[in-house]
Protein backbone atom coordinates (compact mmCIF):
# COMPACT_ATOMS: atom_id res chain seq x y z
CA UNK A 1 0.00 0.00 0.00
CA UNK A 2 1.26 3.47 -0.83
CA UNK A 3 2.03 5.73 2.12
CA UNK A 4 0.11 9.00 2.39
CA UNK A 5 1.90 11.72 0.46
CA UNK A 6 3.61 14.16 2.85
CA UNK A 7 1.96 17.57 2.77
CA UNK A 8 4.11 19.97 0.75
CA UNK A 9 3.72 23.72 1.23
CA UNK A 10 2.62 25.65 -1.86
CA UNK A 11 4.89 28.59 -1.15
CA UNK A 12 6.21 30.47 -4.17
CA UNK A 13 8.29 33.12 -2.42
CA UNK A 14 11.33 32.78 -0.19
CA UNK A 15 10.70 33.56 3.44
CA UNK A 16 12.47 34.08 6.73
CA UNK A 17 11.81 31.64 9.53
CA UNK A 18 11.12 32.98 13.01
CA UNK A 19 11.53 29.59 14.69
CA UNK A 20 14.59 27.64 15.82
CA UNK A 21 17.25 30.11 14.72
CA UNK A 22 20.01 27.62 15.54
CA UNK A 23 18.71 24.97 13.18
CA UNK A 24 16.85 26.92 10.56
CA UNK A 25 18.63 30.24 10.24
CA UNK A 26 19.16 29.15 6.65
CA UNK A 27 15.60 30.02 5.68
CA UNK A 28 16.45 33.51 4.50
CA UNK A 29 15.30 34.93 1.17
CA UNK A 30 17.60 33.51 -1.48
CA UNK A 31 17.65 36.82 -3.33
CA UNK A 32 19.55 38.24 -0.38
CA UNK A 33 21.44 35.07 0.47
CA UNK A 34 22.91 34.00 -2.85
CA UNK A 35 23.74 35.51 -6.18
CA UNK A 36 23.40 32.28 -8.05
CA UNK A 37 21.63 29.09 -8.84
CA UNK A 38 22.83 25.65 -9.80
CA UNK A 39 19.86 23.40 -10.29
CA UNK A 40 19.68 19.69 -9.54
CA UNK A 41 16.33 18.31 -10.50
CA UNK A 42 14.29 15.22 -9.90
CA UNK A 43 12.62 13.83 -12.93
CA UNK A 44 9.17 12.65 -12.39
CA UNK A 45 6.26 14.80 -11.81
CA UNK A 46 8.04 17.10 -9.43
CA UNK A 47 10.97 19.15 -10.66
CA UNK A 48 13.51 19.64 -7.89
CA UNK A 49 16.01 22.36 -8.70
CA UNK A 50 19.13 22.77 -6.60
CA UNK A 51 20.27 26.34 -7.05
CA UNK A 52 23.99 26.53 -6.55
CA UNK A 53 25.90 28.83 -8.78
CA UNK A 54 23.61 29.04 -11.79
CA UNK A 55 23.79 25.30 -12.43
CA UNK A 56 20.94 22.98 -11.56
CA UNK A 57 19.96 19.43 -10.80
CA UNK A 58 16.27 18.89 -11.52
CA UNK A 59 13.68 16.30 -10.55
CA UNK A 60 10.05 16.66 -11.41
CA UNK A 61 8.06 19.79 -10.67
CA UNK A 62 9.43 20.94 -7.35
CA UNK A 63 12.37 23.28 -6.89
CA UNK A 64 15.15 23.35 -4.32
CA UNK A 65 17.77 26.03 -3.91
CA UNK A 66 21.15 25.74 -2.27
CA UNK A 67 21.20 27.60 1.03
CA UNK A 68 24.00 30.09 0.83
CA UNK A 69 23.62 32.42 3.79
CA UNK A 70 26.69 32.52 6.01
CA UNK A 71 24.65 32.00 9.17
CA UNK A 72 23.12 28.73 7.99
CA UNK A 73 23.86 25.50 9.80
CA UNK A 74 26.62 23.67 7.85
CA UNK A 75 26.59 26.60 5.43
CA UNK A 76 28.15 26.02 2.04
CA UNK A 77 31.44 27.64 1.09
CA UNK A 78 31.26 30.49 -1.41
CA UNK A 79 32.49 28.30 -4.26
CA UNK A 80 29.25 26.33 -4.03
CA UNK A 81 26.96 29.25 -4.81
CA UNK A 82 28.98 32.17 -6.22
CA UNK A 83 29.46 31.59 -9.96
CA UNK A 84 32.81 33.37 -10.27
CA UNK A 85 34.32 31.51 -7.32
CA UNK A 86 32.77 28.24 -8.44
CA UNK A 87 34.21 28.54 -11.93
CA UNK A 88 37.63 29.57 -10.61
CA UNK A 89 37.69 26.53 -8.32
CA UNK A 90 36.12 23.85 -10.56
CA UNK A 91 37.48 25.10 -13.89
CA UNK A 92 36.32 25.38 -17.49
CA UNK A 93 34.72 23.09 -18.39
CA UNK A 94 33.28 22.63 -14.92
CA UNK A 95 34.42 19.56 -13.00
CA UNK A 96 30.83 18.61 -12.21
CA UNK A 97 31.76 15.32 -10.55
CA UNK A 98 34.02 17.05 -8.02
CA UNK A 99 31.41 19.73 -7.43
CA UNK A 100 28.80 17.08 -6.56
CA UNK A 101 31.25 15.29 -4.26
CA UNK A 102 32.09 18.51 -2.42
CA UNK A 103 28.42 19.35 -1.93
CA UNK A 104 27.91 15.88 -0.45
CA UNK A 105 30.96 16.12 1.82
CA UNK A 106 29.88 19.55 3.07
CA UNK A 107 26.44 18.10 3.93
CA UNK A 108 24.98 20.97 1.93
CA UNK A 109 21.29 21.69 2.65
CA UNK A 110 18.92 22.86 -0.08
CA UNK A 111 15.87 25.07 0.33
CA UNK A 112 12.80 23.49 -1.21
CA UNK A 113 9.60 25.40 -1.88
CA UNK A 114 10.39 28.29 0.41
CA UNK A 115 11.55 26.56 3.56
CA UNK A 116 11.94 22.77 3.41
CA UNK A 117 15.61 21.95 3.99
CA UNK A 118 16.99 18.88 2.16
CA UNK A 119 20.53 17.55 2.64
CA UNK A 120 22.19 16.24 -0.54
CA UNK A 121 23.67 12.76 -0.02
CA UNK A 122 25.51 10.51 -2.48
CA UNK A 123 25.64 6.76 -1.97
CA UNK A 124 29.11 5.36 -1.30
CA UNK A 125 29.17 3.71 -4.73
CA UNK A 126 28.16 6.89 -6.54
CA UNK A 127 30.65 9.00 -4.61
CA UNK A 128 33.41 6.52 -5.46
CA UNK A 129 32.38 6.55 -9.13
CA UNK A 130 32.31 10.35 -9.27
CA UNK A 131 35.71 10.48 -7.56
CA UNK A 132 37.20 8.54 -10.46
CA UNK A 133 35.39 10.73 -12.99
CA UNK A 134 36.68 13.86 -11.26
CA UNK A 135 40.23 12.58 -11.82
CA UNK A 136 39.62 12.09 -15.54
CA UNK A 137 38.61 8.41 -15.53
CA UNK A 138 35.12 8.44 -17.03
CA UNK A 139 32.59 10.86 -18.49
CA UNK A 140 31.56 13.94 -16.54
CA UNK A 141 27.86 14.39 -15.70
CA UNK A 142 26.08 16.44 -18.36
CA UNK A 143 24.56 19.83 -17.54
CA UNK A 144 21.77 20.74 -19.95
CA UNK A 145 21.06 24.35 -20.91
CA UNK A 146 18.37 26.52 -19.38
CA UNK A 147 15.80 25.61 -22.01
CA UNK A 148 15.63 22.06 -20.59
CA UNK A 149 13.53 23.00 -17.59
CA UNK A 150 11.73 19.64 -17.55
CA UNK A 151 13.25 16.20 -17.88
CA UNK A 152 10.82 15.39 -20.67
CA UNK A 153 12.57 18.10 -22.74
CA UNK A 154 16.03 16.52 -22.76
CA UNK A 155 17.16 14.61 -25.87
CA UNK A 156 16.13 10.94 -26.02
CA UNK A 157 13.90 11.21 -22.94
CA UNK A 158 11.79 8.12 -22.27
CA UNK A 159 9.20 7.26 -19.64
CA UNK A 160 11.30 4.45 -18.18
CA UNK A 161 13.41 3.79 -15.10
CA UNK A 162 16.63 4.22 -17.12
CA UNK A 163 19.58 6.11 -15.60
CA UNK A 164 23.18 6.30 -16.85
CA UNK A 165 25.02 8.28 -14.12
CA UNK A 166 25.81 10.93 -16.75
CA UNK A 167 22.61 12.51 -18.04
CA UNK A 168 20.17 10.93 -15.61
CA UNK A 169 20.65 9.73 -12.03
CA UNK A 170 18.67 7.48 -9.74
CA UNK A 171 17.79 8.88 -6.35
CA UNK A 172 15.28 9.17 -3.54
CA UNK A 173 13.47 11.82 -1.55
CA UNK A 174 13.83 10.59 2.05
CA UNK A 175 11.85 11.94 5.03
CA UNK A 176 12.22 11.72 8.83
CA UNK A 177 16.01 11.38 8.82
CA UNK A 178 17.11 12.43 12.33
CA UNK A 179 20.65 13.53 11.42
CA UNK A 180 19.86 15.43 8.20
CA UNK A 181 21.38 18.89 7.75
CA UNK A 182 18.91 21.74 7.88
CA UNK A 183 17.12 20.48 10.97
CA UNK A 184 14.00 19.17 9.21
CA UNK A 185 14.84 15.53 8.64
CA UNK A 186 14.87 15.66 4.82
CA UNK A 187 17.47 14.05 2.53
CA UNK A 188 17.87 14.03 -1.24
CA UNK A 189 19.88 10.88 -1.99
CA UNK A 190 21.55 10.05 -5.32
CA UNK A 191 22.83 6.54 -6.09
CA UNK A 192 24.67 4.63 -8.81
CA UNK A 193 22.34 3.16 -11.42
CA UNK A 194 23.96 -0.30 -11.45
CA UNK A 195 25.40 -2.53 -8.73
CA UNK A 196 24.76 -0.17 -5.82
CA UNK A 197 23.53 -1.73 -2.54
CA UNK A 198 22.01 1.68 -1.72
CA UNK A 199 20.51 2.07 -5.18
CA UNK A 200 17.02 1.38 -6.46
CA UNK A 201 15.66 -2.04 -5.64
CA UNK A 202 14.29 -4.32 -8.36
CA UNK A 203 10.79 -3.45 -7.15
CA UNK A 204 11.46 0.29 -7.40
CA UNK A 205 12.75 -0.16 -10.94
CA UNK A 206 9.83 -2.35 -11.98
CA UNK A 207 7.22 -0.03 -10.51
CA UNK A 208 8.77 3.34 -11.38
CA UNK A 209 6.19 5.85 -12.60
CA UNK A 210 7.88 9.16 -11.87
CA UNK A 211 6.05 10.94 -14.71
CA UNK A 212 2.86 10.65 -12.66
CA UNK A 213 1.80 12.74 -9.67
CA UNK A 214 3.48 11.91 -6.36
CA UNK A 215 0.09 11.51 -4.65
CA UNK A 216 -0.48 8.36 -6.68
CA UNK A 217 3.02 6.93 -6.29
CA UNK A 218 4.37 4.44 -3.75
CA UNK A 219 6.30 5.78 -0.75
CA UNK A 220 8.35 3.05 0.95
CA UNK A 221 9.16 2.67 4.63
CA UNK A 222 12.50 1.33 5.78
CA UNK A 223 11.31 -2.20 6.50
CA UNK A 224 9.93 -2.57 3.00
CA UNK A 225 13.09 -1.20 1.36
CA UNK A 226 15.20 -3.61 3.39
CA UNK A 227 12.97 -6.53 2.40
CA UNK A 228 13.36 -5.47 -1.23
CA UNK A 229 17.15 -5.29 -1.05
CA UNK A 230 18.38 -2.01 0.52
CA UNK A 231 19.56 -3.83 3.64
CA UNK A 232 21.16 -0.85 5.39
CA UNK A 233 18.35 1.68 4.86
CA UNK A 234 17.26 2.10 8.48
CA UNK A 235 20.79 1.96 9.88
CA UNK A 236 21.74 4.76 7.48
CA UNK A 237 18.65 6.97 7.60
CA UNK A 238 16.89 6.05 10.85
CA UNK A 239 14.09 3.79 12.02
CA UNK A 240 11.25 6.13 11.01
CA UNK A 241 12.60 7.17 7.60
CA UNK A 242 10.58 6.58 4.44
CA UNK A 243 11.31 7.34 0.79
CA UNK A 244 10.08 7.97 -2.73
CA UNK A 245 12.33 7.16 -5.69
CA UNK A 246 12.94 9.78 -8.41
CA UNK A 247 15.19 10.25 -11.43
CA UNK A 248 17.40 13.36 -11.58
CA UNK A 249 19.21 15.45 -14.19
CA UNK A 250 21.27 18.65 -14.23
CA UNK A 251 20.60 21.89 -16.09
CA UNK A 252 21.43 25.58 -16.08
CA UNK A 253 18.84 27.87 -14.56
CA UNK A 254 16.65 30.19 -16.61
CA UNK A 255 19.12 33.06 -16.38
CA UNK A 256 21.84 30.83 -17.84
CA UNK A 257 24.54 33.35 -17.01
CA UNK A 258 27.57 33.88 -14.79
CA UNK A 259 28.46 36.69 -12.45
PyMOL commands that set and color helices and strands:
alter all, ss='L'
color gray80, all
select helices_A, chain A and resi 21-24+30-33+78-81+83-90+96-105+124-134+151-153+202-206+214-216+222-228+233-237
alter helices_A, ss='H'
color red, helices_A
select strands_A, chain A and resi 38-43+50-51+55-59+64-66+109-112+116-122+143-144+169-175+186-191+220-221+242-252
alter strands_A, ss='S'
color yellow, strands_A
deselect
rebuild
show_as cartoon
